[in-house]
Amino acid sequence: MANTYDVLCSKGFNPEKERAMRSELSVKEKSIIYVLKLKEKLHTSVFQIDGNIIREGNKCDKLVIVEFSDNKEWANVFVELKGSDVKQAIVQLESSLSHPVFCNEHPTKVYARVVSSCMPMRRNDPEWEKARARFKQKYGCELKRIKSQQPDNLR
C-alpha cells in the first residue's frame, strides 16, 4: 500500500525534504521552528503544502510524513507555523485535513500542530478544547499547540 509520500510524488509534488532516515527533523518559516524528535531513526520527509500542494484558500504550511515500519504504517503531521493567531491556524489546519488531495489517504496516525512564538495565557480555552474534540472526532487527529523550537515527540 502506498503511503502519502508515494502518492504525493506520483502526483508530481516534490518533497521539500527528501525521504531519509532521521531521529530529528525541523522545519522553519520566518522565525518559527517546528522540531520533531523520534525515539529511533525512521524514514521522514517534508512537503510544502502552502503554495505547492494547495495553492488557493486556507491551508497549513507543511506536511511531515513519518514512516514507522517498512512503509506499512505511517503518520501525517500537518504543521502550521504561526506567530500568535491560533484561531486562524486551526482554520488552516482543518482546511488542509479536509482537502481532496488528502481525503483518500489512510495513515496510521494523523497529527495537527500549531507551532507559535507564544502560548496563550489561558490553558483551558473553550474554543481550543472544542477544536481538539472536533479534530479527534472528525479527522481521527490529535491537535496540539507547541511553542517554537519545543520538541514534539511522536509515539
Secondary structure, DSSP 8 states (H G I E B T S, - for coil): ---HHHHHHHTT---SEEEEEEEEEEEEETTEEEEEEEEEEEEEEEEETBTTTB-SSS--SEEEEEE-STTSSEEEEEEEEESS-HHHHHHHHHHHHTSHHHHT---SEEEEEEEESS--S-SS-HHHHHHHHHHHHHH-EEEEEEETT-EEE--
